[in-house]
Amino acid sequence: MDDETRRFVTTFRTFLAEVVHQVRDESDPVQPLLPVLQEHLGVAPRSLPVVTEQVSSLRYADADVALEALAGRHGGRRLIGVGGGMARRHSSLAEIIENAGIHGVFPVGPVDYARVPTGPDTSRQVVAFGLHLLTYDGVGLVVLQRDAQPQFGREQPELEVLAASDAVVPAFLDELHLLMAERSVLRGQVVTFAPAEFGASNGDVTFLRRPTLTAGDVVLPDGVLARIERHLTGIARHRDALRAAGQHLKRGVLLFGPPGTGKTHTVRYLMAVSPGTTVIVLSGRSLRLVQVAAETARALEPAVVVLEDCDLIAEDRTLSGGPQPLLFEALDALDGLAADADVAFVLTTNRADLLEPALAQRPGRVDLAAEIPLPDAAARRRLNRLYARDLPFSAAALDAAAERADGTTASFAKELMRRAVLTAASAGHPPGDDDLSVALDEMLSDSEALTRSLFGGATDGAGSMADGPSGVWPQPGVAPPGA
């Protein structure tokens, strides 16, 4: 292409772009933002202060629900967006208002939405960036709702409130917080929190299905399950009587024992028999969110906070060789709730001998410690029947397998049934007693020693915890809670 042709093409392309831009402006004129806000507020927006309220990412859907409900109580709302591309994400509401009248920057635009889960099978479309034009006690309010944008330096969601009279803002925010608690999408759910890459405040919520277990599905020594359930759900059932008598409701339960004996299974049972109770499960990296979980539980009581493998953050300070910030956060979470808060903490650990003694030194921390031991012969027989269910194994074969499997765990029994079915499937016939025996021989062989240890079986053949004496709180000089 020669120079003259190139100049013609460039000129023509510029001409077409100007025509298209002019036609677009004429058919879709930009609506300035400032006049819309001033008409709603009745005063110049630039003369008013902005109050910023940060919202936990874990409660962002609650804020969206509460804003909708509050608008319904006070005469409705108008919801508008803000144009201006990514620049609006960098700008505060005050900056948006200040620059809105300059060369058409930040005009009225579409509302940004995001879809977030509200249950195992439900979700909600929430405002990710938009302006609520509300009236509260006869006063015009503008609320900018924005979700977290770590890439723009905003690691928490925010609500920025502009009111024609700033005297109504505290009452507005108080009612908003009450509605967030009353109508929370977390209330009565089983959830787990996960810390996000940019920090704890940017966590995520995963909704779990509430288990459907009965007492017959849990195999523990006689009286242990009843004692745990009485301490956890019995207090909840009699909360009014306890409060009237000035007794504290806040409580803690520690489940300790070797891996695979049924601590998590017991927790799942407690979830099943606590319908309507909010359950927050923390494990692994999410244990760092213990303070957030405690605050959320207080707002949504009755609630249970589960700390799985709590020794990860609650190790004895004399053993760790220095201060542990997460330990202090855990203790603060246990202590920070009011005595009348219907909140229970359930802690699990494989290594109770490593735990910080201070966990048991105040009421409302750990009041009951229950050992979940390796199953004895009678318990192993019950476990084999439980996990065999409708499989065609004879009672004699199940009992013989239980006798041979001394020192193994509930997890071992469950895996044994799966292995027996797999053995039969590989041989091309329905499962039978011989397949159960073959699977057990395989799992008890020397070559399967690692497998047995992974399923929590005793390696010394004694069938008892190596960590401490059976049935006691394994802390020197500390009495067992609930004794």
Sequence and secondary structure as in RCSB ss.txt:
>XXXX:A:sequence
MDDETRRFVTTFRTFLAEVVHQVRDESDPVQPLLPVLQEHLGVAPRSLPVVTEQVSSLRYADADVALEALAGRHG
GRRLIGVGGGMARRHSSLAEIIENAGIHGVFPVGPVDYARVPTGPDTSRQVVAFGLHLLTYDGVGLVVLQRDAQP
QFGREQPELEVLAASDAVVPAFLDELHLLMAERSVLRGQVVTFAPAEFGASNGDVTFLRRPTLTAGDVVLPDGVL
ARIERHLTGIARHRDALRAAGQHLKRGVLLFGPPGTGKTHTVRYLMAVSPGTTVIVLSGRSLRLVQVAAETARAL
EPAVVVLEDCDLIAEDRTLSGGPQPLLFEALDALDGLAADADVAFVLTTNRADLLEPALAQRPGRVDLAAEIPLP
DAAARRRLNRLYARDLPFSAAALDAAAERADGTTASFAKELMRRAVLTAASAGHPPGDDDLSVALDEMLSDSEAL
TRSLFGGATDGAGSMADGPSGVWPQPGVAPPGA
>XXXX:A:secstr
  HHHHHHHHHHHHHHHHHHHHHHHHHS    HHHHHHHHHSS GGGS EEEEE  GGGHHHHHHHHHHHHHHTT
 EEEEEE STTHHHHS HHHHHHHTTSTT S EE  EEEEEESSSS EEEEEEEEEEEEEETTEEEEEEEE  BG
GGTB S EEEEEESSGGGHHHHHHHHHHHHHHT TTTT EEEEEEETTEEEEEEEEEE      GGG   STTHH
HHHHIIIIIHHHTHHHHHHTT    EEEEEE STTSSHHHHHHHHHHT TT EEEEE GGGGGGHHHHHHHHHHT
 SEEEEETTGGGT B HHHHTS  HHHHHHHHHHHHS TT  EEEEEEES GGGB GGGGSSTTS  EEEE    
 HHHHHHHHHHHHTTS   HHHHHHHHHHTTT  HHHHHHHHHHHHHHHHHHTS   HHHHHHHHHHHHSGGGHH
HHHHTT  SSSS S SSS TTS   TT   TT 
